[in-house]
Amino acid sequence: MEEDYIIRVDNATVRFNLSTERIDSIKEYFIKLVKHQLMFQEFFALKNVTLHVKAGESWGIVGVNGSGKSTLLKLVCGILKPYSGSVALHGTVAPLIELGAGFDGDLTARENIFLNGAVLGHSKQFMKEHFDEIVGFAELEQFVDVPIKNFSSGMAARLGFAIATIVRPEILIVDEILAVGDYAFQQKCELRMQEMLANNTTLLYVSHSYKAVEKLCTHALWLSGGEAVMAGDSKSVCEAYIKSLEG
Amino acid sequence: MGWISKRLQGFLQYKDLLLQLVSRDVKLKYRRSFLGYLWSVLNPLMIMCVMTIVFSFLFKNSIPNFPAYLLTGQVLFNFMTEATTAAISSITGNGALLKKTYVPKYIFTLSKVTSSLVNLLFSMAALLIVVIVTGVKLTPYFLLFPLVFLELYVFCVGLGLFLAQAAVFFRDIQYIYGVIITAWTYFTPIFYPPEILPENIRWYVLHLNPMYYYIAQFRDLTLTGALPGPDLMLGAALIPILMLIIGTWTFHRNQDRFILYI
């Protein structure tokens, strides 16, 4: 029953080129070609990771820095392609990997809302209909016609979050983004995410804070050095993860 | 067929992004400048004045209506230069965005070429002024000029895609390209008649230089007021198709590896 899974990552491996010097110029390229040094040093950011997520589940991904958490999210979003293995999705994705990626500092907030909406694949008409809602949620009514470069990072992040969550996506992908923004806004974001979860949205959530994972997620995946160590219900995975950190 | 319809669907979903990116480029180009969009008309006019003075007084030339002759070549060549130069950095320059969200990558290259096309349309106003002032008699054939623009646009998209993907792996391209453009300018009859080229070079310029096809066609339609010759029209129609195939093929083949290099 393949259709049961909304996200299906099978034995996915992601390979990066770790060559000490990057070959950016033609001269270097030919020198290395002649010397047979083009074969680069390989680095596997993910090794044979399998993740099956059913609709409506919320998965937290835990692990130390460099364990492949963000790589896995990028794989699911389609930003990275697996070197081997496969990734299949059945639903619309809203990626919250970096808020406001694609903002242009010279454009005003109003213009950026349409630009960023278009980056996420929304039509202009759709953005027009939701314009007030976005500005309202981000609490930026006074600043709609100010160029974004004059915004504080918190303000830009608020706007980014408001735009990205305007759709009710089937799959919501969240990388540690809520670190910026003040406490009140963090609460607001969490509330919106919980509201989405209640509406049967599937969540993939990366956080260093296992507390947040335990609170928001029903399931968890523990990555270490690019390999899946443990997958299961969030409580037991988090407990095991903490134990390994302390031990 | 399924593959094509899937691509087309993807494009339609992101067509608003293309429009947004183009309107951003056009808006930001002259933001905070006093004369704004007027510069797109003034710029080619002023450069034409300088060149006309140089080539009428310093060098003798035998071209009738030199200002119009020059400008017809210049607006098309400038469009090609602007479009392809911007296309080179369209992927590397948007690296931050491409690492964070999934967006069809060719959209960025396409948007740069399209923004330049908008500028070309502005420069057409400058050309019309010169055409009217110098008393060129336009014939109905002039109305065929959008066809030339379309061919040139497709050619620039193809070349732009090829350069953009190559620049991801070899950043040198953006530096060497300035040199190539300079050489290309001198090997295109923009400010001189093709007849002054030495016999042995002329054949290559008139047959292998894609820009010659468009500029010659454009001059036939505007200045001569006649249909271009069949050789010219056939070549001008085939070159963009070939370039587009090369561009999309190389771009498509390498695009999954972009992320590792930007």
Interface residues (C-beta under 8 A of the other chain):
Chain A: F16 N17 R22 I23 D24 S25 I26 K27 Y29 K74 C77 G78 I79 L80 K81 V93 P95 I97 E98 A101 G102 D104 D106 L107 E111 F114 L115 G117 A118 V119 L120 G121 H122 S123 K124
Chain B: Q13 Y14 D16 L17 L19 Q20 L21 R24 K27 L28 R31 A96 L97 L98 K99 K100 T101 Y102 V103 F169 F170 R171 D172 D256 I259 L260 Y261
